[in-house]
């Protein structure tokens, strides 16, 4: 039996949408909306990892848990690991779910699905994907594709992640959703590894894990949650949340 914890990394640095985590989303900061989605998954305690006192205060104001981390981290994975060690120094939690702080419309079921991938003891990292149906997404470099070997029941063993259109030929393509379920030991190992050649070329951190022999499995879900990166995205999120 595993004991997961959900950690949401959040910091103010954003060039396209200044102060993004604290942007007003129908009366509350966006990071609070993401925290609520994680709480609704109802599978683990939820922690926000931040280097910004304002973000911590926003989460604590609604009864949430925030952990302060160092400002300088090479990646969100490093920030999550620092927060994990501060929140759980006794190492009770053996699974860590990394939920991105700009997904205020993320379905709680997607979080639960990612966690379920680690029911297989041979898997180091679980992640969700969704089948691509829009033609423009097949070729967009902003849409990361998962290339994997089908395992049945909507599961895939991940072989590669790419911004290119892949794999070639007839058949579905899968949009990778940037949410990860890590075994604690896998995350601890990952942050000690140097950036890998394919990671640097594709600008995709998860390739470091694959290049170092870590098994990643994906599970199909029914959504690609809106990621809020621009003022236009924020307005879309406001409209979508008002319609819920």
Backbone torsions as a table, in degrees:
resi	resn	phi	psi	omega
1	UNK	NA	131.4	-178.7
2	UNK	-96.4	160.0	178.5
3	UNK	-126.1	88.6	-175.1
4	UNK	-80.5	161.4	169.3
5	UNK	-136.8	141.7	177.2
6	UNK	-100.0	127.1	177.6
7	UNK	-122.7	129.7	-179.8
8	UNK	-111.5	108.8	176.7
9	UNK	-76.6	138.4	-177.0
10	UNK	-152.0	126.6	174.8
11	UNK	-145.0	161.0	-171.9
12	UNK	-77.9	-18.3	-175.4
13	UNK	-61.8	111.9	176.2
14	UNK	-158.3	125.3	-176.1
15	UNK	-85.2	-36.0	-175.5
16	UNK	-84.5	-24.0	178.9
17	UNK	-140.7	89.4	-176.0
18	UNK	-55.7	139.5	178.2
19	UNK	55.2	41.5	-172.9
20	UNK	-53.7	-48.3	-176.8
21	UNK	-60.1	-26.1	-178.0
22	UNK	-98.8	5.1	178.6
23	UNK	-60.7	138.5	-177.6
24	UNK	-70.2	125.6	178.2
25	UNK	-124.5	87.2	179.2
26	UNK	55.3	45.6	171.4
27	UNK	101.9	-2.0	176.8
28	UNK	-146.8	156.2	180.0
29	UNK	-62.5	147.4	-178.2
30	UNK	-57.3	-38.3	-178.0
31	UNK	-62.8	-30.9	177.0
32	UNK	-68.9	-38.6	177.2
33	UNK	-62.3	-41.0	177.8
34	UNK	-65.4	-43.8	177.0
35	UNK	-56.4	-41.3	179.5
36	UNK	-63.1	-41.5	178.9
37	UNK	-61.9	-40.9	179.8
38	UNK	-66.7	-40.0	178.0
39	UNK	-63.6	-37.3	-179.5
40	UNK	-66.8	-20.9	175.9
41	UNK	-63.3	-29.8	171.2
42	UNK	58.0	42.3	178.9
43	UNK	-124.6	-8.7	-173.0
44	UNK	-168.8	158.3	169.5
45	UNK	-62.9	151.9	-176.4
46	UNK	-118.1	130.8	-178.7
47	UNK	-127.4	134.4	172.0
48	UNK	-99.8	125.2	179.7
49	UNK	-102.2	120.5	-174.1
50	UNK	-146.9	159.9	172.6
51	UNK	-109.5	10.6	-172.3
52	UNK	-120.0	115.7	-179.2
53	UNK	-55.5	-35.9	-179.9
54	UNK	-61.1	-38.9	179.1
55	UNK	-67.9	-44.9	178.3
56	UNK	-58.9	-42.8	-179.2
57	UNK	-64.8	-38.0	179.3
58	UNK	-63.3	-40.2	-180.0
59	UNK	-72.1	-43.2	180.0
60	UNK	-66.4	-27.6	180.0
61	UNK	-65.9	-24.1	178.6
62	UNK	-104.1	13.5	176.7
63	UNK	88.2	11.8	-178.9
64	UNK	-88.9	175.0	179.8
65	UNK	-108.3	128.7	176.4
66	UNK	-125.6	141.7	178.1
67	UNK	-121.1	127.2	178.0
68	UNK	-79.8	136.1	179.8
69	UNK	-127.3	168.9	179.4
70	UNK	-64.3	153.7	178.4
71	UNK	-71.0	-41.3	-172.8
72	UNK	-93.2	104.9	173.2
73	UNK	-133.8	137.0	-179.6
74	UNK	-69.3	-20.6	-178.3
75	UNK	-157.4	166.4	175.3
76	UNK	-64.0	-30.3	179.1
77	UNK	-63.5	-39.5	177.3
78	UNK	-65.4	-40.1	178.7
79	UNK	-64.1	-41.5	179.4
80	UNK	-62.7	-41.9	-178.0
81	UNK	-66.8	-39.1	176.7
82	UNK	-62.2	-43.9	179.8
83	UNK	-63.0	-39.0	179.1
84	UNK	-61.1	-46.4	-178.1
85	UNK	-67.4	-31.6	177.4
86	UNK	-74.4	-41.3	-177.4
87	UNK	-74.6	-35.3	-171.8
88	UNK	-134.4	66.0	-178.5
89	UNK	-65.0	-22.0	179.2
90	UNK	-81.0	-5.5	176.1
91	UNK	63.4	38.3	175.8
92	UNK	-70.9	-39.2	-177.6
93	UNK	-82.6	118.9	-176.6
94	UNK	-103.1	-2.9	177.5
95	UNK	-131.5	135.0	-178.7
96	UNK	-123.6	122.3	176.4
97	UNK	-99.8	119.9	179.6
98	UNK	-95.3	107.6	178.6
99	UNK	-107.5	123.6	-178.1
100	UNK	-68.1	143.4	-174.2
101	UNK	-80.8	5.6	179.5
102	UNK	-117.0	29.0	-179.1
103	UNK	-119.9	68.1	-174.2
104	UNK	-69.7	-13.6	-179.5
105	UNK	-108.3	12.9	179.7
106	UNK	-58.7	132.5	178.6
107	UNK	-76.6	130.3	176.4
108	UNK	-53.9	-31.2	179.1
109	UNK	-62.6	-30.2	178.4
110	UNK	-67.9	-38.4	176.4
111	UNK	-63.4	-45.4	179.8
112	UNK	-63.0	-38.2	179.8
113	UNK	-63.2	-44.1	179.6
114	UNK	-60.5	-41.5	179.7
115	UNK	-64.2	-34.0	-176.5
116	UNK	-66.2	-22.6	-179.4
117	UNK	-61.3	-31.4	-177.8
118	UNK	-79.2	6.6	170.2
119	UNK	-63.3	-25.0	174.8
120	UNK	-83.4	117.2	-175.3
121	UNK	-67.3	-14.1	179.9
122	UNK	-84.3	-8.6	-176.4
123	UNK	-92.5	131.5	178.6
124	UNK	-89.8	-34.4	-174.2
125	UNK	-140.6	134.9	174.0
126	UNK	-114.0	149.5	-177.9
127	UNK	-155.6	149.4	178.9
128	UNK	-92.8	152.5	174.2
129	UNK	-137.5	160.9	176.2
130	UNK	-136.6	140.5	179.7
131	UNK	-64.6	137.4	179.6
132	UNK	-82.9	129.3	178.4
133	UNK	-117.6	-19.8	-179.2
134	UNK	-93.0	129.7	-174.3
135	UNK	-59.7	-38.4	-177.0
136	UNK	-65.9	-26.4	178.9
137	UNK	-73.8	-23.4	-179.4
138	UNK	-65.0	-29.8	-175.6
139	UNK	-110.3	-8.5	-176.9
140	UNK	-71.7	127.6	179.0
141	UNK	-69.9	-19.5	178.1
142	UNK	-74.8	-15.4	178.5
143	UNK	-98.1	112.6	-179.3
144	UNK	-81.9	130.7	-179.6
145	UNK	-103.8	139.9	174.2
146	UNK	-96.9	126.9	173.7
147	UNK	-106.3	119.8	-174.0
148	UNK	-146.7	167.0	175.7
149	UNK	-96.5	120.4	-178.4
150	UNK	-62.4	137.3	178.0
151	UNK	-111.9	-4.1	-176.6
152	UNK	95.9	157.3	177.7
153	UNK	55.2	38.0	177.3
154	UNK	74.9	13.2	-179.7
155	UNK	-105.3	149.3	179.7
156	UNK	-139.8	143.5	167.8
157	UNK	-92.2	118.9	-173.4
158	UNK	-74.5	128.4	177.5
159	UNK	-104.4	-29.1	-177.1
160	UNK	-165.6	157.8	171.0
161	UNK	-128.7	140.0	-175.3
162	UNK	-153.0	154.6	173.3
163	UNK	-88.3	-9.0	178.6
164	UNK	-80.2	173.9	175.9
165	UNK	-85.2	108.2	-174.6
166	UNK	-155.5	150.5	0.4
167	UNK	-78.8	164.5	177.9
168	UNK	-72.9	156.7	174.0
169	UNK	96.7	-178.2	-177.8
170	UNK	-72.5	145.4	177.7
171	UNK	130.6	169.9	-175.9
172	UNK	-72.3	154.2	167.8
173	UNK	-114.3	151.8	-174.6
174	UNK	-122.1	127.9	177.5
175	UNK	-83.1	120.7	178.8
176	UNK	-82.0	130.1	177.5
177	UNK	-98.9	127.7	-171.3
178	UNK	-77.8	65.4	177.2
179	UNK	-133.6	134.1	-173.9
180	UNK	-130.6	139.9	167.9
181	UNK	-107.3	114.4	-177.1
182	UNK	-105.9	139.5	160.0
183	UNK	-71.7	140.1	-176.9
184	UNK	-55.9	-41.5	-179.6
185	UNK	-64.5	-35.1	179.2
186	UNK	-67.9	-42.3	178.4
187	UNK	-64.4	-41.8	179.1
188	UNK	-60.6	-38.9	178.2
189	UNK	-71.3	-43.7	-174.7
190	UNK	-56.3	-44.2	-174.2
191	UNK	-72.6	-10.9	175.5
192	UNK	-88.4	-11.1	-175.9
193	UNK	-85.5	142.7	176.1
194	UNK	-73.8	155.0	174.7
195	UNK	-53.0	137.2	-174.1
196	UNK	-95.6	162.7	-177.2
197	UNK	-58.3	-46.3	-178.2
198	UNK	-72.4	-34.5	174.3
199	UNK	-57.1	-45.8	-178.4
200	UNK	-69.7	-34.3	-179.0
201	UNK	-72.7	-45.6	-177.4
202	UNK	-87.2	-13.1	-174.4
203	UNK	60.5	46.6	-179.7
204	UNK	-133.8	110.2	-173.1
205	UNK	-63.0	-32.0	-175.9
206	UNK	-65.4	-19.1	177.9
207	UNK	-67.3	-25.2	175.8
208	UNK	-59.7	-41.1	179.4
209	UNK	-64.9	-46.5	-179.8
210	UNK	-63.8	-41.3	-178.7
211	UNK	-65.9	-17.9	179.5
212	UNK	-107.6	19.6	170.8
213	UNK	79.7	16.8	179.3
214	UNK	-88.2	132.0	-176.6
215	UNK	-82.6	127.2	174.5
216	UNK	-116.9	127.9	172.2
217	UNK	-114.6	148.5	179.8
218	UNK	-117.5	153.4	175.7
219	UNK	-128.4	136.2	-179.3
220	UNK	-75.6	136.9	176.6
221	UNK	-129.4	170.5	-172.5
222	UNK	-95.5	13.9	-177.1
223	UNK	-143.1	153.5	162.3
224	UNK	-117.8	100.2	-174.2
225	UNK	-65.0	144.8	177.9
226	UNK	-65.6	123.0	172.2
227	UNK	-93.0	129.1	-176.5
228	UNK	-94.0	108.4	-179.2
229	UNK	-123.0	-18.3	-174.4
230	UNK	-133.9	165.5	174.6
231	UNK	-57.5	-34.2	178.9
232	UNK	-65.8	-41.7	176.7
233	UNK	-61.2	-41.2	-179.1
234	UNK	-62.1	-42.0	178.9
235	UNK	-65.7	-39.6	175.6
236	UNK	-60.1	-42.9	-179.9
237	UNK	-63.1	-39.4	179.2
238	UNK	-61.9	-44.2	-179.5
239	UNK	-65.6	-44.2	-177.6
240	UNK	-66.2	-38.6	179.0
241	UNK	-72.0	-31.7	177.4
242	UNK	-66.1	-27.9	-177.7
243	UNK	-85.0	-6.6	-177.2
244	UNK	-73.2	NA	NA
